[in-house]
């Protein structure tokens, strides 16, 4: 597995409405992967998802509330400090990404993607644009309308990609000075409930984790044309579960050899081996996530450790990754009530 840089800090999001401390700053041991909590701030309600600026000095957070907002924090010191006022976006934002001088937010409840421009100092300006999704799916409770769950840039930087659980589709958007324009909407299997997508490091494959069925959709990605083509589906569980399951996150190794998914309900991490082309992934193992209700997975930049943010057990568990098999072995945990995500700086 290709080894990259070592992280010095980790930032953990949590749900303050469920007793979480807000945005947590932690030190990272480069050898063991262990996290040590340094400080926290609850300046923003329910900062459930975070993204770090390329320079590492500014952290951005969604406020996953009915009103919905984005916030910026300075990361110097042992506790992130709120920088400027939060900016309203759509209702219940669940994900965000930096793109072309803006922060994009996926708004779950309002079914839209917002684009908030960044000031020269990295703080947030007024909301500049919003692309509203339309459509529905067959699930009677979860798909009565659009539910944008993730937004990210493709590896080429040419396109903004949003994943919609409510419409069983992925939208590829062009972006011009704050304006998102729909380029192509790609339909996935009805009722699958796509939640999150990850690109292969090579940039020509994408993998969509489906929340309403425990499967992974393999896709070819053509950055030149902004075209996503589904190639097939793979179960992410080794057997039919006896409880309701809700897959939550998918991450890929820096060298593209392995992929991991988290599933709530069964509370497992699935290990998926990728072939050279990336078209025929193979489920090789599942291991306990170390807690209850893994909402997020993260891999450290060096590709040596995997982290699970276990929301309902209130902890972040870390694992050492076997470099030959991709199987993670639990090596420690830190208490973070209502943990929801982990990012590294």
ABEGO torsion letter per residue (X at the ends): XBBBBBBABBBBBBBAAAGBAEBBBBBBBAAAGBBBBABBBAABBGBABBBBBAAGABBBBBBBBAAEBBBBBBABEABBBBBEBBBBBBBGBABBBBBGGBBBBBBAAAGBBBBBBBBAAGBBBBBABBBBBBEBBABAAAAABBBBABBBBBAAGABBBBBBAAAGBBBBBBBBGGBBBBABBBBBBBGAGBABBBBBAAGABBBBBBAABBBBBBBBBBAAAGBBBBAEBBBABABBBABBBBBABBBBBAAGABBBBBBBGAGBBBBBBBBAAGABBBBABBBBAGBBGBABBBBBAAGABBBBBBAAAGBBBBBBBBAAAGBBBBAEBBBBBGBABBBBX
